């Protein structure tokens, strides 16, 4: 792996990925969706390899996992905030409803998994995991760059439905799997 050879560690890779997402958010806010997609894609590639890099360098840590997850959530807030505050939000007042619903659904999907794992329950079910959400977000922004900002409205409507459906799937699974198990049991 090239990153190992040049001596870049996993924390740095995660931080650079977040920086690229910040740049992507600025382009999305400014209505330059293709450039935003390019930076978001590059940041996402780094986000995909930071864990593998940590394993190869034997630097896997709880701090690294939390830093990575936190950067993922910050990146989502930045991109959705750029959609709401930027050109799309100006053109489509429905963003006032769709963006918070998308953020809420995305966070519930992640939260339910993290909370379930915190009480030793497995919860990776669902049709709209982080990868699917990212692909849809990239596709919607790319389509907005080629077509019109209505593509983002359509993408967010699908995003909202998919994330809340997945959150529901996870909620049902956790309730079913955890029913009757005392909190202090391992």
DAKAFEN-V838567 format. One record per run of one state. SS is the DSSP state (H for helix, E for strand, L for the rest). FROM is the first residue (numbers start at 0). TO is the last residue. If there is no record, write none. Layout:
# DAKAFEN-V838567
ss: <SS;SS>
from: <FROM;FROM>
to: <TO;TO>
This chain:
# DAKAFEN-V838567
ss: <L;H;L;H;L;H;L;H;L;H;L;H;L;H;L;H;L>
from: <0;1;6;9;29;32;56;61;85;86;91;94;118;129;146;149;178>
to: <0;5;8;28;31;55;60;84;85;90;93;117;128;145;148;177;185>
